[in-house]
Amino acid sequence: MENVLRPALVVGAALVLTLVAGWVLDLLLRKADARHTETPLWGLLRRCGPPFRLVLGTAALQAAYRPAGILPAHAAGVGHALTLVQIASTAWLLVAVAAAVVEAAYARYAAASPDDARVRRVRTQVTLIQRVLTALAVVVAAAAMLLTFPPMRTVGASVLASAGVLGIVAGIAAQASLGNLFAGLQIAFGDTVRIGDTVVVDKEWGKVEEITLTFLVVRTWDERRITMPVSYFTGKPYENWSRGGAQMTGTVFWHLDHSAPVALMRDKLAEILKDIPEWDGRTGSLAVTDTTPNTIVVRAVVTAKDGDDVWTLRCAVRERLITWLAAEHPYALPRVTTAEATPRDTA
């Protein structure tokens, strides 16, 4: 009876200790979060509760499983399993704590900085650095878990001896993946493209939604997602409308008859722009830019605060001005002149 009761008591005590410690930690973090509203760190650290409880519970069992006689016939296997769980849970806890600290730092920086471009740049860098740290923690934890197996320690010397050759082979085999990896780091610290930037790639216009170490996601205006390798943005030209500021200049063209009232159109354009909220007031001009035997080309230049607004502004100006011409000056619309052929005088 004692062989069953003692292990059960030890496991129960470890479970109770873990739950109580986790509840106390969560209570302290909630109080700290309520007291320090200027930073979200304490609230974010509450996410670390599950890995913290797992680390604490595993540590308690590691310290007590032998004296308690938990599966004495398989004590070595129990200890090994607890060691593996401890390594994995510790890596999980470290990743969760690092993520909370990074997110809190970014949130405070974003709240204090008035420069949206700089905020998006920091967000891109923080996201990629966090992914690198997570991958590093996973690799280190996996290596530590493998080294707990005696056969792995035995072959360790030969593995290290052949690491150079294997590294060369792996580098050749994964050349594209490594290129994308370094391209991702170059994007993060070179500030060429950031999350939230408006870009045009392969004649597709959209916003950068996600950047990882290997690929980049662009959300187009019609809600499609284009996934591209990050090496594209370091090896090919593309348009970044958010670079150096999001303000945009747009053009609207009309092909009209030579009799079109250009001066009246210029006045009407100024009137129309005042009623469109997307216009930022910087530029609103109209001029004849070309002429053909049948029509003239009239161009309006308008400005807005970003690419989305300039598109809406162009559409509104085009629609309202052509509606006004059709209603008030229909003679200004392009026409095809037809007439009967005049017979050649043969006299």
Number of C-alpha atoms within 10 A of each C-alpha: 5 8 12 12 10 15 19 14 12 19 18 12 15 19 19 13 16 21 17 13 17 21 14 12 17 19 13 14 18 16 12 15 19 14 11 13 11 10 15 19 22 22 20 18 21 21 16 22 18 14 22 23 22 22 21 21 22 23 17 18 20 17 11 16 19 16 11 19 17 20 15 14 9 11 14 12 12 17 16 16 15 18 18 18 17 22 18 21 21 19 22 22 21 17 22 22 20 17 22 21 17 17 19 19 15 17 16 14 15 17 10 10 11 10 10 13 20 15 20 18 21 19 22 22 23 18 20 19 17 16 16 15 15 19 13 14 18 16 13 15 20 15 12 15 19 14 14 14 11 10 10 14 12 11 10 12 11 9 13 11 10 10 12 11 11 13 11 11 12 12 14 11 11 12 12 13 16 17 16 22 18 16 22 25 18 19 23 24 14 14 16 14 25 28 22 20 22 24 24 18 17 9 9 12 19 26 22 22 18 16 24 21 25 19 18 21 20 26 20 18 12 8 9 11 16 15 14 15 21 25 23 15 19 18 9 8 11 14 14 21 19 19 16 8 14 17 17 18 17 17 18 16 16 17 19 22 21 19 13 20 14 16 11 10 19 16 12 15 20 14 11 15 19 12 9 13 12 20 21 20 13 11 16 18 14 21 15 14 11 11 14 10 7 13 20 19 16 19 17 22 15 24 24 24 17 18 22 15 19 22 17 15 24 22 12 16 19 16 11 14 16 18 13 13 19 13 10 10 14 14 16 19 17 17 12 7 6 6 5 5 6 6 6 6 5 4 3
